[in-house]
Amino acid sequence: MGLLYLTGVAEQLVGYTESTDWAGNVGDRRCTSGFAFSLGSTVITWSNKKQPTVAISSTKAEYRGADVSTCEAIWLKRLLKKLVFHA
């Protein structure tokens, strides 16, 4: 296992987020959300898990998923800046 970084590919940080299955679990009614971030051609971080609280609408579930993804994006940008990447 490893990460393959291709030469000549722009080292741009790109992120994707998704919240699915709003209240789909009958037992706890919690949503599942996730994100993935790539640097150039390689995914460098990802997560997929149940949200910690019950959302009262699919919109709130999407906002919570976007909030977690935004926090990860800010943390990654700061880390890459310290590592001298200009993503």
Legacy VTK file of the C-alpha trace (Angstrom):
# vtk DataFile Version 3.0
C-alpha trace
ASCII
DATASET POLYDATA
POINTS 87 float
0.000 0.000 0.000
1.181 3.505 -0.693
0.423 6.856 -2.263
1.443 7.463 -5.866
2.210 11.061 -6.791
2.485 11.629 -10.527
4.920 14.216 -11.833
3.527 17.021 -13.911
0.126 16.966 -12.192
-0.929 20.220 -10.534
-0.709 19.939 -6.755
-4.111 21.415 -6.029
-6.139 20.497 -2.957
-9.628 19.326 -4.000
-12.369 18.149 -1.638
-15.689 16.354 -1.942
-18.382 15.916 0.698
-21.616 13.949 0.912
-24.339 13.358 3.498
-26.569 10.397 2.796
-29.135 8.173 4.357
-30.979 10.874 6.300
-32.613 9.121 9.264
-32.247 5.839 7.410
-31.317 3.770 10.459
-34.532 3.022 12.331
-32.619 2.388 15.554
-30.887 5.749 15.993
-32.095 7.981 13.090
-28.587 9.375 12.553
-27.253 10.334 9.116
-24.106 9.096 7.457
-21.738 11.682 6.006
-18.288 11.632 4.542
-15.591 13.525 2.687
-12.476 12.935 0.610
-9.605 15.303 -0.186
-7.022 14.845 -2.894
-3.734 16.574 -3.551
-2.980 16.418 -7.247
-3.829 12.906 -8.410
-3.869 11.189 -4.995
-6.499 11.031 -2.253
-4.742 12.040 0.974
-7.558 11.902 3.533
-11.109 10.607 3.747
-13.775 9.836 6.305
-17.198 8.221 6.328
-19.156 7.911 9.552
-22.446 8.482 11.301
-23.112 12.001 12.495
-23.007 12.334 16.289
-26.516 13.808 16.589
-29.895 13.344 14.931
-30.689 15.916 12.217
-34.273 17.136 12.005
-34.057 17.543 8.213
-31.925 16.455 5.283
-30.755 20.069 4.902
-29.395 20.131 8.460
-27.668 16.819 7.823
-26.004 18.300 4.711
-24.886 21.388 6.661
-23.364 19.245 9.410
-21.490 17.184 6.839
-20.249 20.335 5.114
-19.159 21.759 8.475
-16.966 18.746 9.245
-15.507 18.851 5.726
-14.750 22.566 6.022
-12.886 22.029 9.292
-10.820 19.293 7.624
-10.098 21.551 4.628
-8.876 24.390 6.858
-6.676 22.017 8.846
-5.224 20.508 5.645
-4.497 23.936 4.100
-2.652 25.014 7.251
-0.695 21.750 7.383
0.273 21.964 3.715
1.327 25.590 4.165
3.651 24.531 6.999
5.017 21.780 4.756
5.677 24.404 2.033
2.980 23.174 -0.377
0.964 25.915 -1.997
-2.386 24.160 -2.351
LINES 1 88
87 0 1 2 3 4 5 6 7 8 9 10 11 12 13 14 15 16 17 18 19 20 21 22 23 24 25 26 27 28 29 30 31 32 33 34 35 36 37 38 39 40 41 42 43 44 45 46 47 48 49 50 51 52 53 54 55 56 57 58 59 60 61 62 63 64 65 66 67 68 69 70 71 72 73 74 75 76 77 78 79 80 81 82 83 84 85 86
